[in-house]
Amino acid sequence: MFVPVVDQNNRPLMPTTPSRAKRWIKSGKATGFFKKGVFCVRLNQEPSNKNTQPIAVGIDPGSKREGFTCH
């Protein structure tokens, strides 16, 4: 499970683990909020890295079951 992360301007960054998000909130580096029912964190300071990965979605219409994957 991962927690979505956004910067100060609400631009999406790479997600993080729940334990790291909790440490960021406790130390004041981030603020937690809910967006469409999903818990997210907003960084209160400039992120150390702004690299993001492209996301690809695949749908496999199998004969008995359908499968969805995200990479």
Secondary structure, 3 states (H helix, E strand, C coil): CCEEEECCCCCEEEEECHHHHHHHHHHCCEEEEEECCEEEEEECCCCCCCCCCCCCEEEEECCCCEEEEEC
